[in-house]
Amino acid sequence: QVQLVESGGGLVQAGGSLRLSCVASGRTFSSVAMGWFRQAPGKEREFVATISWNGGDTYYSGSVKGRFTISRDNAKNTVYLQMNSLKPEDAAGYYCAAREYGANYATNPGDFSFWGQGTQVTVSS
């Protein structure tokens, strides 16, 4: 019912920036909260950032707080993750996720029902 497509990943030097985008289709985008997660080789999927249905509330993991910014443009059916001051530890596949009905943000992968295919972020030191 919901399709999510991420883009914007790539190779960047430590200290650099990238902006990831996630375009949604198939369901009323503005009614549900969204999130970004990442997964590095050998690790579990990790929460990065989340945003409520209208962008009024956001929450970040401690490791990215102050460096990453999640935002959404409901008119464009798009969620963004602006990543600044990137570190080698940030390298991972980044995944966009949508809740099924929840308007409030969430941090657990199990609270999200729809996922994109991921976009790879590589950070060189």
Biotite code that builds the C-alpha atoms (Angstrom):
import biotite.structure as struc

atoms = struc.array([
    struc.Atom([0.000, 0.000, 0.000], chain_id="A", res_id=1, res_name="GLN", atom_name="CA", element="C"),
    struc.Atom([2.972, 2.287, 0.611], chain_id="A", res_id=2, res_name="VAL", atom_name="CA", element="C"),
    struc.Atom([6.076, 2.440, -1.519], chain_id="A", res_id=3, res_name="GLN", atom_name="CA", element="C"),
    struc.Atom([9.214, 4.237, -0.381], chain_id="A", res_id=4, res_name="LEU", atom_name="CA", element="C"),
    struc.Atom([12.217, 5.011, -2.554], chain_id="A", res_id=5, res_name="VAL", atom_name="CA", element="C"),
    struc.Atom([15.418, 6.417, -1.078], chain_id="A", res_id=6, res_name="GLU", atom_name="CA", element="C"),
    struc.Atom([18.121, 8.297, -2.933], chain_id="A", res_id=7, res_name="SER", atom_name="CA", element="C"),
    struc.Atom([21.082, 10.528, -2.239], chain_id="A", res_id=8, res_name="GLY", atom_name="CA", element="C"),
    struc.Atom([23.613, 8.109, -0.820], chain_id="A", res_id=9, res_name="GLY", atom_name="CA", element="C"),
    struc.Atom([27.193, 8.040, -1.965], chain_id="A", res_id=10, res_name="GLY", atom_name="CA", element="C"),
    struc.Atom([30.822, 8.389, -1.011], chain_id="A", res_id=11, res_name="LEU", atom_name="CA", element="C"),
    struc.Atom([31.885, 11.339, 1.100], chain_id="A", res_id=12, res_name="VAL", atom_name="CA", element="C"),
    struc.Atom([34.973, 12.255, 3.083], chain_id="A", res_id=13, res_name="GLN", atom_name="CA", element="C"),
    struc.Atom([34.809, 12.472, 6.847], chain_id="A", res_id=14, res_name="ALA", atom_name="CA", element="C"),
    struc.Atom([33.458, 15.860, 7.812], chain_id="A", res_id=15, res_name="GLY", atom_name="CA", element="C"),
    struc.Atom([31.408, 16.152, 4.648], chain_id="A", res_id=16, res_name="GLY", atom_name="CA", element="C"),
    struc.Atom([27.661, 16.224, 4.089], chain_id="A", res_id=17, res_name="SER", atom_name="CA", element="C"),
    struc.Atom([24.972, 14.309, 2.248], chain_id="A", res_id=18, res_name="LEU", atom_name="CA", element="C"),
    struc.Atom([21.225, 14.736, 1.960], chain_id="A", res_id=19, res_name="ARG", atom_name="CA", element="C"),
    struc.Atom([19.100, 11.632, 1.643], chain_id="A", res_id=20, res_name="LEU", atom_name="CA", element="C"),
    struc.Atom([15.606, 11.747, 0.184], chain_id="A", res_id=21, res_name="SER", atom_name="CA", element="C"),
    struc.Atom([12.690, 9.346, 0.518], chain_id="A", res_id=22, res_name="CYS", atom_name="CA", element="C"),
    struc.Atom([9.725, 9.671, -1.829], chain_id="A", res_id=23, res_name="VAL", atom_name="CA", element="C"),
    struc.Atom([6.492, 7.989, -0.746], chain_id="A", res_id=24, res_name="ALA", atom_name="CA", element="C"),
    struc.Atom([3.510, 6.836, -2.764], chain_id="A", res_id=25, res_name="SER", atom_name="CA", element="C"),
    struc.Atom([0.419, 4.667, -2.362], chain_id="A", res_id=26, res_name="GLY", atom_name="CA", element="C"),
    struc.Atom([-1.090, 6.047, 0.844], chain_id="A", res_id=27, res_name="ARG", atom_name="CA", element="C"),
    struc.Atom([-1.804, 9.424, 2.348], chain_id="A", res_id=28, res_name="THR", atom_name="CA", element="C"),
    struc.Atom([1.719, 10.469, 3.202], chain_id="A", res_id=29, res_name="PHE", atom_name="CA", element="C"),
    struc.Atom([0.824, 13.265, 5.568], chain_id="A", res_id=30, res_name="SER", atom_name="CA", element="C"),
    struc.Atom([-1.072, 11.014, 7.990], chain_id="A", res_id=31, res_name="SER", atom_name="CA", element="C"),
    struc.Atom([1.792, 8.912, 9.365], chain_id="A", res_id=32, res_name="VAL", atom_name="CA", element="C"),
    struc.Atom([5.110, 9.354, 11.080], chain_id="A", res_id=33, res_name="ALA", atom_name="CA", element="C"),
    struc.Atom([8.329, 8.489, 9.277], chain_id="A", res_id=34, res_name="MET", atom_name="CA", element="C"),
    struc.Atom([11.760, 7.333, 10.290], chain_id="A", res_id=35, res_name="GLY", atom_name="CA", element="C"),
    struc.Atom([15.292, 6.764, 9.109], chain_id="A", res_id=36, res_name="TRP", atom_name="CA", element="C"),
    struc.Atom([17.279, 3.695, 10.145], chain_id="A", res_id=37, res_name="PHE", atom_name="CA", element="C"),
    struc.Atom([20.693, 2.412, 9.191], chain_id="A", res_id=38, res_name="ARG", atom_name="CA", element="C"),
    struc.Atom([22.375, -0.957, 9.123], chain_id="A", res_id=39, res_name="GLN", atom_name="CA", element="C"),
    struc.Atom([26.098, -1.601, 8.932], chain_id="A", res_id=40, res_name="ALA", atom_name="CA", element="C"),
    struc.Atom([27.608, -5.015, 8.126], chain_id="A", res_id=41, res_name="PRO", atom_name="CA", element="C"),
    struc.Atom([27.311, -7.383, 11.053], chain_id="A", res_id=42, res_name="GLY", atom_name="CA", element="C"),
    struc.Atom([25.036, -5.074, 13.040], chain_id="A", res_id=43, res_name="LYS", atom_name="CA", element="C"),
    struc.Atom([21.328, -4.864, 13.745], chain_id="A", res_id=44, res_name="GLU", atom_name="CA", element="C"),
    struc.Atom([19.235, -2.191, 12.136], chain_id="A", res_id=45, res_name="ARG", atom_name="CA", element="C"),
    struc.Atom([19.740, 0.987, 14.140], chain_id="A", res_id=46, res_name="GLU", atom_name="CA", element="C"),
    struc.Atom([17.404, 3.895, 14.735], chain_id="A", res_id=47, res_name="PHE", atom_name="CA", element="C"),
    struc.Atom([18.656, 7.210, 13.384], chain_id="A", res_id=48, res_name="VAL", atom_name="CA", element="C"),
    struc.Atom([15.839, 9.768, 13.326], chain_id="A", res_id=49, res_name="ALA", atom_name="CA", element="C"),
    struc.Atom([12.057, 10.025, 13.279], chain_id="A", res_id=50, res_name="THR", atom_name="CA", element="C"),
    struc.Atom([9.473, 12.697, 12.559], chain_id="A", res_id=51, res_name="ILE", atom_name="CA", element="C"),
    struc.Atom([5.778, 13.029, 13.350], chain_id="A", res_id=52, res_name="SER", atom_name="CA", element="C"),
    struc.Atom([3.063, 13.225, 10.732], chain_id="A", res_id=53, res_name="TRP", atom_name="CA", element="C"),
    struc.Atom([3.256, 16.986, 10.291], chain_id="A", res_id=54, res_name="ASN", atom_name="CA", element="C"),
    struc.Atom([6.894, 17.498, 11.195], chain_id="A", res_id=55, res_name="GLY", atom_name="CA", element="C"),
    struc.Atom([6.017, 19.005, 14.553], chain_id="A", res_id=56, res_name="GLY", atom_name="CA", element="C"),
    struc.Atom([8.063, 16.528, 16.586], chain_id="A", res_id=57, res_name="ASP", atom_name="CA", element="C"),
    struc.Atom([11.430, 14.986, 15.829], chain_id="A", res_id=58, res_name="THR", atom_name="CA", element="C"),
    struc.Atom([13.766, 12.697, 17.711], chain_id="A", res_id=59, res_name="TYR", atom_name="CA", element="C"),
    struc.Atom([17.325, 11.535, 17.070], chain_id="A", res_id=60, res_name="TYR", atom_name="CA", element="C"),
    struc.Atom([19.680, 8.890, 18.302], chain_id="A", res_id=61, res_name="SER", atom_name="CA", element="C"),
    struc.Atom([22.396, 10.228, 20.563], chain_id="A", res_id=62, res_name="GLY", atom_name="CA", element="C"),
    struc.Atom([25.085, 9.393, 18.029], chain_id="A", res_id=63, res_name="SER", atom_name="CA", element="C"),
    struc.Atom([23.649, 11.714, 15.354], chain_id="A", res_id=64, res_name="VAL", atom_name="CA", element="C"),
    struc.Atom([22.026, 14.430, 17.463], chain_id="A", res_id=65, res_name="LYS", atom_name="CA", element="C"),
    struc.Atom([23.347, 17.817, 16.411], chain_id="A", res_id=66, res_name="GLY", atom_name="CA", element="C"),
    struc.Atom([24.745, 16.513, 13.128], chain_id="A", res_id=67, res_name="ARG", atom_name="CA", element="C"),
    struc.Atom([21.704, 15.095, 11.314], chain_id="A", res_id=68, res_name="PHE", atom_name="CA", element="C"),
    struc.Atom([18.368, 16.754, 10.621], chain_id="A", res_id=69, res_name="THR", atom_name="CA", element="C"),
    struc.Atom([15.182, 14.984, 9.577], chain_id="A", res_id=70, res_name="ILE", atom_name="CA", element="C"),
    struc.Atom([12.510, 16.965, 7.778], chain_id="A", res_id=71, res_name="SER", atom_name="CA", element="C"),
    struc.Atom([9.502, 16.363, 5.583], chain_id="A", res_id=72, res_name="ARG", atom_name="CA", element="C"),
    struc.Atom([7.654, 18.116, 2.806], chain_id="A", res_id=73, res_name="ASP", atom_name="CA", element="C"),
    struc.Atom([4.190, 16.601, 2.680], chain_id="A", res_id=74, res_name="ASN", atom_name="CA", element="C"),
    struc.Atom([3.314, 18.521, -0.472], chain_id="A", res_id=75, res_name="ALA", atom_name="CA", element="C"),
    struc.Atom([6.133, 16.630, -2.203], chain_id="A", res_id=76, res_name="LYS", atom_name="CA", element="C"),
    struc.Atom([5.530, 13.311, -0.396], chain_id="A", res_id=77, res_name="ASN", atom_name="CA", element="C"),
    struc.Atom([9.172, 13.414, 0.630], chain_id="A", res_id=78, res_name="THR", atom_name="CA", element="C"),
    struc.Atom([11.204, 12.930, 3.803], chain_id="A", res_id=79, res_name="VAL", atom_name="CA", element="C"),
    struc.Atom([14.793, 14.125, 4.023], chain_id="A", res_id=80, res_name="TYR", atom_name="CA", element="C"),
    struc.Atom([17.791, 13.334, 6.156], chain_id="A", res_id=81, res_name="LEU", atom_name="CA", element="C"),
    struc.Atom([20.444, 16.023, 6.072], chain_id="A", res_id=82, res_name="GLN", atom_name="CA", element="C"),
    struc.Atom([23.705, 14.553, 7.324], chain_id="A", res_id=83, res_name="MET", atom_name="CA", element="C"),
    struc.Atom([26.520, 16.906, 8.272], chain_id="A", res_id=84, res_name="ASN", atom_name="CA", element="C"),
    struc.Atom([29.925, 16.336, 9.845], chain_id="A", res_id=85, res_name="SER", atom_name="CA", element="C"),
    struc.Atom([29.874, 12.742, 8.716], chain_id="A", res_id=86, res_name="LEU", atom_name="CA", element="C"),
    struc.Atom([32.082, 10.246, 10.487], chain_id="A", res_id=87, res_name="LYS", atom_name="CA", element="C"),
    struc.Atom([33.373, 6.852, 9.341], chain_id="A", res_id=88, res_name="PRO", atom_name="CA", element="C"),
    struc.Atom([31.065, 5.319, 11.951], chain_id="A", res_id=89, res_name="GLU", atom_name="CA", element="C"),
    struc.Atom([28.088, 6.690, 9.993], chain_id="A", res_id=90, res_name="ASP", atom_name="CA", element="C"),
    struc.Atom([28.798, 4.437, 7.017], chain_id="A", res_id=91, res_name="ALA", atom_name="CA", element="C"),
    struc.Atom([25.845, 2.101, 6.495], chain_id="A", res_id=92, res_name="ALA", atom_name="CA", element="C"),
    struc.Atom([22.849, 1.364, 4.365], chain_id="A", res_id=93, res_name="GLY", atom_name="CA", element="C"),
    struc.Atom([20.200, 3.940, 5.195], chain_id="A", res_id=94, res_name="TYR", atom_name="CA", element="C"),
    struc.Atom([16.532, 2.988, 5.099], chain_id="A", res_id=95, res_name="TYR", atom_name="CA", element="C"),
    struc.Atom([13.405, 5.093, 5.087], chain_id="A", res_id=96, res_name="CYS", atom_name="CA", element="C"),
    struc.Atom([10.376, 3.719, 6.935], chain_id="A", res_id=97, res_name="ALA", atom_name="CA", element="C"),
    struc.Atom([6.706, 4.614, 7.359], chain_id="A", res_id=98, res_name="ALA", atom_name="CA", element="C"),
    struc.Atom([4.266, 3.727, 10.120], chain_id="A", res_id=99, res_name="ARG", atom_name="CA", element="C"),
    struc.Atom([1.008, 2.081, 9.105], chain_id="A", res_id=100, res_name="GLU", atom_name="CA", element="C"),
    struc.Atom([-1.362, 4.372, 11.004], chain_id="A", res_id=101, res_name="TYR", atom_name="CA", element="C"),
    struc.Atom([0.618, 6.058, 13.753], chain_id="A", res_id=102, res_name="GLY", atom_name="CA", element="C"),
    struc.Atom([0.920, 9.808, 13.593], chain_id="A", res_id=103, res_name="ALA", atom_name="CA", element="C"),
    struc.Atom([3.440, 9.992, 16.433], chain_id="A", res_id=104, res_name="ASN", atom_name="CA", element="C"),
    struc.Atom([7.113, 9.299, 15.892], chain_id="A", res_id=105, res_name="TYR", atom_name="CA", element="C"),
    struc.Atom([8.634, 5.981, 16.904], chain_id="A", res_id=106, res_name="ALA", atom_name="CA", element="C"),
    struc.Atom([12.131, 4.579, 17.337], chain_id="A", res_id=107, res_name="THR", atom_name="CA", element="C"),
    struc.Atom([11.711, 0.805, 17.092], chain_id="A", res_id=108, res_name="ASN", atom_name="CA", element="C"),
    struc.Atom([11.905, -0.876, 13.674], chain_id="A", res_id=109, res_name="PRO", atom_name="CA", element="C"),
    struc.Atom([8.895, -3.000, 14.634], chain_id="A", res_id=110, res_name="GLY", atom_name="CA", element="C"),
    struc.Atom([6.736, 0.117, 14.858], chain_id="A", res_id=111, res_name="ASP", atom_name="CA", element="C"),
    struc.Atom([7.186, 0.763, 11.137], chain_id="A", res_id=112, res_name="PHE", atom_name="CA", element="C"),
    struc.Atom([5.328, -1.224, 8.518], chain_id="A", res_id=113, res_name="SER", atom_name="CA", element="C"),
    struc.Atom([6.787, -0.039, 5.216], chain_id="A", res_id=114, res_name="PHE", atom_name="CA", element="C"),
    struc.Atom([10.418, 0.195, 4.182], chain_id="A", res_id=115, res_name="TRP", atom_name="CA", element="C"),
    struc.Atom([12.417, 1.442, 1.263], chain_id="A", res_id=116, res_name="GLY", atom_name="CA", element="C"),
    struc.Atom([15.167, -0.449, -0.504], chain_id="A", res_id=117, res_name="GLN", atom_name="CA", element="C"),
    struc.Atom([17.951, 1.520, 1.141], chain_id="A", res_id=118, res_name="GLY", atom_name="CA", element="C"),
    struc.Atom([20.700, 3.801, -0.067], chain_id="A", res_id=119, res_name="THR", atom_name="CA", element="C"),
    struc.Atom([24.372, 3.293, 0.738], chain_id="A", res_id=120, res_name="GLN", atom_name="CA", element="C"),
    struc.Atom([26.422, 5.898, 2.568], chain_id="A", res_id=121, res_name="VAL", atom_name="CA", element="C"),
    struc.Atom([30.180, 5.443, 2.581], chain_id="A", res_id=122, res_name="THR", atom_name="CA", element="C"),
    struc.Atom([32.444, 7.734, 4.595], chain_id="A", res_id=123, res_name="VAL", atom_name="CA", element="C"),
    struc.Atom([36.180, 7.764, 3.977], chain_id="A", res_id=124, res_name="SER", atom_name="CA", element="C"),
    struc.Atom([38.653, 8.872, 6.623], chain_id="A", res_id=125, res_name="SER", atom_name="CA", element="C"),
])
